């Protein structure tokens, strides 16, 4: 699955356009490397998102095309 879509479906970022902009600005890392919005996300990848002075680090545990809000937290695990 594309990184920008995964960020939206997992609700780590609310909108796909904002996920795209964060990737373009180099604020999203997959396994320690700067990632483009089109990068593939696999189970076990570690995603790090930097917003100003706040950083979020999460491990991908599951990949689904769509999910409900209450099930979105099952797609990743905070590190």
PyMOL CGO cylinders between C-alpha atoms (Angstrom):
from pymol import cmd
from pymol.cgo import CYLINDER

trace = [
    CYLINDER, 0.00, 0.00, 0.00, 1.15, 3.56, -0.69, 0.3, 1, 1, 1, 1, 1, 1,
    CYLINDER, 1.15, 3.56, -0.69, 2.54, 5.45, 2.30, 0.3, 1, 1, 1, 1, 1, 1,
    CYLINDER, 2.54, 5.45, 2.30, 0.16, 8.41, 2.00, 0.3, 1, 1, 1, 1, 1, 1,
    CYLINDER, 0.16, 8.41, 2.00, -2.88, 6.12, 1.86, 0.3, 1, 1, 1, 1, 1, 1,
    CYLINDER, -2.88, 6.12, 1.86, -1.66, 4.06, 4.83, 0.3, 1, 1, 1, 1, 1, 1,
    CYLINDER, -1.66, 4.06, 4.83, -1.16, 7.19, 6.94, 0.3, 1, 1, 1, 1, 1, 1,
    CYLINDER, -1.16, 7.19, 6.94, -4.75, 8.23, 6.20, 0.3, 1, 1, 1, 1, 1, 1,
    CYLINDER, -4.75, 8.23, 6.20, -6.35, 4.80, 6.70, 0.3, 1, 1, 1, 1, 1, 1,
    CYLINDER, -6.35, 4.80, 6.70, -4.47, 4.24, 9.98, 0.3, 1, 1, 1, 1, 1, 1,
    CYLINDER, -4.47, 4.24, 9.98, -5.38, 7.80, 11.04, 0.3, 1, 1, 1, 1, 1, 1,
    CYLINDER, -5.38, 7.80, 11.04, -1.79, 8.68, 11.90, 0.3, 1, 1, 1, 1, 1, 1,
    CYLINDER, -1.79, 8.68, 11.90, -2.50, 11.72, 9.66, 0.3, 1, 1, 1, 1, 1, 1,
    CYLINDER, -2.50, 11.72, 9.66, -6.09, 12.88, 9.11, 0.3, 1, 1, 1, 1, 1, 1,
    CYLINDER, -6.09, 12.88, 9.11, -6.04, 13.68, 5.37, 0.3, 1, 1, 1, 1, 1, 1,
    CYLINDER, -6.04, 13.68, 5.37, -4.20, 12.15, 2.44, 0.3, 1, 1, 1, 1, 1, 1,
    CYLINDER, -4.20, 12.15, 2.44, -3.23, 15.57, 1.04, 0.3, 1, 1, 1, 1, 1, 1,
    CYLINDER, -3.23, 15.57, 1.04, -1.57, 16.46, 4.36, 0.3, 1, 1, 1, 1, 1, 1,
    CYLINDER, -1.57, 16.46, 4.36, 0.21, 13.09, 4.29, 0.3, 1, 1, 1, 1, 1, 1,
    CYLINDER, 0.21, 13.09, 4.29, 1.44, 13.91, 0.77, 0.3, 1, 1, 1, 1, 1, 1,
    CYLINDER, 1.44, 13.91, 0.77, 2.72, 17.32, 1.88, 0.3, 1, 1, 1, 1, 1, 1,
    CYLINDER, 2.72, 17.32, 1.88, 4.52, 15.82, 4.91, 0.3, 1, 1, 1, 1, 1, 1,
    CYLINDER, 4.52, 15.82, 4.91, 6.23, 13.27, 2.65, 0.3, 1, 1, 1, 1, 1, 1,
    CYLINDER, 6.23, 13.27, 2.65, 7.24, 15.94, 0.12, 0.3, 1, 1, 1, 1, 1, 1,
    CYLINDER, 7.24, 15.94, 0.12, 8.75, 18.03, 2.94, 0.3, 1, 1, 1, 1, 1, 1,
    CYLINDER, 8.75, 18.03, 2.94, 10.87, 15.05, 4.07, 0.3, 1, 1, 1, 1, 1, 1,
    CYLINDER, 10.87, 15.05, 4.07, 9.12, 14.72, 7.44, 0.3, 1, 1, 1, 1, 1, 1,
    CYLINDER, 9.12, 14.72, 7.44, 8.19, 11.05, 7.07, 0.3, 1, 1, 1, 1, 1, 1,
    CYLINDER, 8.19, 11.05, 7.07, 10.76, 8.27, 7.43, 0.3, 1, 1, 1, 1, 1, 1,
    CYLINDER, 10.76, 8.27, 7.43, 10.36, 4.55, 6.79, 0.3, 1, 1, 1, 1, 1, 1,
    CYLINDER, 10.36, 4.55, 6.79, 12.97, 2.42, 8.57, 0.3, 1, 1, 1, 1, 1, 1,
    CYLINDER, 12.97, 2.42, 8.57, 15.17, 5.50, 9.06, 0.3, 1, 1, 1, 1, 1, 1,
    CYLINDER, 15.17, 5.50, 9.06, 15.10, 6.69, 5.42, 0.3, 1, 1, 1, 1, 1, 1,
    CYLINDER, 15.10, 6.69, 5.42, 13.19, 9.66, 4.00, 0.3, 1, 1, 1, 1, 1, 1,
    CYLINDER, 13.19, 9.66, 4.00, 10.18, 8.30, 2.10, 0.3, 1, 1, 1, 1, 1, 1,
    CYLINDER, 10.18, 8.30, 2.10, 8.09, 9.60, -0.78, 0.3, 1, 1, 1, 1, 1, 1,
    CYLINDER, 8.09, 9.60, -0.78, 4.29, 9.44, -0.68, 0.3, 1, 1, 1, 1, 1, 1,
    CYLINDER, 4.29, 9.44, -0.68, 4.37, 6.63, -3.26, 0.3, 1, 1, 1, 1, 1, 1,
    CYLINDER, 4.37, 6.63, -3.26, 6.65, 4.37, -1.18, 0.3, 1, 1, 1, 1, 1, 1,
    CYLINDER, 6.65, 4.37, -1.18, 5.32, 0.90, -0.38, 0.3, 1, 1, 1, 1, 1, 1,
    CYLINDER, 5.32, 0.90, -0.38, 4.49, 0.13, 3.24, 0.3, 1, 1, 1, 1, 1, 1,
    CYLINDER, 4.49, 0.13, 3.24, 4.85, -3.45, 4.50, 0.3, 1, 1, 1, 1, 1, 1,
    CYLINDER, 4.85, -3.45, 4.50, 4.06, -5.13, 7.81, 0.3, 1, 1, 1, 1, 1, 1,
    CYLINDER, 4.06, -5.13, 7.81, 7.00, -4.64, 10.18, 0.3, 1, 1, 1, 1, 1, 1,
    CYLINDER, 7.00, -4.64, 10.18, 8.09, -1.26, 8.77, 0.3, 1, 1, 1, 1, 1, 1,
    CYLINDER, 8.09, -1.26, 8.77, 8.81, 1.50, 11.28, 0.3, 1, 1, 1, 1, 1, 1,
    CYLINDER, 8.81, 1.50, 11.28, 7.29, 4.86, 10.30, 0.3, 1, 1, 1, 1, 1, 1,
    CYLINDER, 7.29, 4.86, 10.30, 8.54, 8.07, 11.91, 0.3, 1, 1, 1, 1, 1, 1,
    CYLINDER, 8.54, 8.07, 11.91, 6.63, 11.34, 11.43, 0.3, 1, 1, 1, 1, 1, 1,
    CYLINDER, 6.63, 11.34, 11.43, 8.15, 14.68, 12.50, 0.3, 1, 1, 1, 1, 1, 1,
    CYLINDER, 8.15, 14.68, 12.50, 5.84, 17.65, 13.13, 0.3, 1, 1, 1, 1, 1, 1,
    CYLINDER, 5.84, 17.65, 13.13, 7.83, 20.65, 14.35, 0.3, 1, 1, 1, 1, 1, 1,
    CYLINDER, 7.83, 20.65, 14.35, 9.13, 19.61, 17.77, 0.3, 1, 1, 1, 1, 1, 1,
    CYLINDER, 9.13, 19.61, 17.77, 6.88, 16.53, 18.03, 0.3, 1, 1, 1, 1, 1, 1,
    CYLINDER, 6.88, 16.53, 18.03, 7.87, 13.13, 16.64, 0.3, 1, 1, 1, 1, 1, 1,
    CYLINDER, 7.87, 13.13, 16.64, 5.68, 10.03, 16.32, 0.3, 1, 1, 1, 1, 1, 1,
    CYLINDER, 5.68, 10.03, 16.32, 7.20, 6.58, 15.81, 0.3, 1, 1, 1, 1, 1, 1,
    CYLINDER, 7.20, 6.58, 15.81, 4.99, 3.59, 14.96, 0.3, 1, 1, 1, 1, 1, 1,
    CYLINDER, 4.99, 3.59, 14.96, 5.42, 0.04, 13.69, 0.3, 1, 1, 1, 1, 1, 1,
    CYLINDER, 5.42, 0.04, 13.69, 3.08, -1.28, 10.99, 0.3, 1, 1, 1, 1, 1, 1,
    CYLINDER, 3.08, -1.28, 10.99, 1.23, -4.34, 12.33, 0.3, 1, 1, 1, 1, 1, 1,
    CYLINDER, 1.23, -4.34, 12.33, -1.54, -4.75, 9.75, 0.3, 1, 1, 1, 1, 1, 1,
    CYLINDER, -1.54, -4.75, 9.75, -2.51, -3.33, 6.35, 0.3, 1, 1, 1, 1, 1, 1,
    CYLINDER, -2.51, -3.33, 6.35, -6.15, -2.86, 5.33, 0.3, 1, 1, 1, 1, 1, 1,
    CYLINDER, -6.15, -2.86, 5.33, -7.65, -0.90, 2.42, 0.3, 1, 1, 1, 1, 1, 1,
    CYLINDER, -7.65, -0.90, 2.42, -10.36, 0.64, 4.61, 0.3, 1, 1, 1, 1, 1, 1,
    CYLINDER, -10.36, 0.64, 4.61, -11.16, 0.58, 8.30, 0.3, 1, 1, 1, 1, 1, 1,
    CYLINDER, -11.16, 0.58, 8.30, -13.52, 2.06, 10.86, 0.3, 1, 1, 1, 1, 1, 1,
    CYLINDER, -13.52, 2.06, 10.86, -12.28, 4.66, 13.31, 0.3, 1, 1, 1, 1, 1, 1,
    CYLINDER, -12.28, 4.66, 13.31, -12.29, 2.32, 16.31, 0.3, 1, 1, 1, 1, 1, 1,
    CYLINDER, -12.29, 2.32, 16.31, -10.35, -0.37, 14.39, 0.3, 1, 1, 1, 1, 1, 1,
    CYLINDER, -10.35, -0.37, 14.39, -7.68, 2.01, 13.04, 0.3, 1, 1, 1, 1, 1, 1,
    CYLINDER, -7.68, 2.01, 13.04, -5.51, 1.71, 16.16, 0.3, 1, 1, 1, 1, 1, 1,
    CYLINDER, -5.51, 1.71, 16.16, -4.99, -2.00, 15.38, 0.3, 1, 1, 1, 1, 1, 1,
    CYLINDER, -4.99, -2.00, 15.38, -3.03, -1.14, 12.20, 0.3, 1, 1, 1, 1, 1, 1,
    CYLINDER, -3.03, -1.14, 12.20, 0.03, 0.14, 14.07, 0.3, 1, 1, 1, 1, 1, 1,
    CYLINDER, 0.03, 0.14, 14.07, 1.84, 0.05, 17.41, 0.3, 1, 1, 1, 1, 1, 1,
    CYLINDER, 1.84, 0.05, 17.41, 3.48, 3.12, 18.93, 0.3, 1, 1, 1, 1, 1, 1,
    CYLINDER, 3.48, 3.12, 18.93, 7.18, 2.79, 19.75, 0.3, 1, 1, 1, 1, 1, 1,
]
cmd.load_cgo(trace, "trace")
